[in-house]
């Protein structure tokens, strides 16, 4: 893979991550603040549902999350990000289409992109899924690499306790 392809994929991943980083305050249906355990469980369930769409492509294990700082009404809070990448997916466009259809059925609003890169990378397909009261999710794929990312809702807690 060329340096340009690596850079382009990195930019696509960073753009998706940046768009996901702005998730809102986590509350339960009863209006009570969501606990850290609830936020993690909700994000893990969404992550697993995305992986299950293509079990021959994605590993089915849930990785340890990356932990990020976020803020709720100016108070330091925590967000968990679950990410997995694979090399050379068989059908990148199909992966993204399946994820988009799944997230749309789940009530998410989608932002989709498709961009032609260079001959080595081919098309870059991506979908970002957002909905109030749900984790944020994204998937991007080329013939070189694909990734799934799910971020929990931002919940009160000290991120340093989870790093």
NORJO-V441294 format. One line per field, one symbol per residue. burial: I if it has 9 or more other C-alpha atoms within 8 Angstrom, else O. A space follows every 50 residues. Layout:
# NORJO-V441294
burial: ???
This chain:
# NORJO-V441294
burial: OOOOIIOOOOOIIOOIIOOIOOIOOIIOOOOOIIOIOOIIOIIIOIIIOI IIOIIOOIOOOOOOOOIIIIIIOOOIIIIIIIIIIIOIIOOIIOIIOIII OIIIOOOIIIOOOOOOIOOOIIIIIIIIIIIOOIIIIIIIIIIIIIIIII IIIIIIOIIOOOO
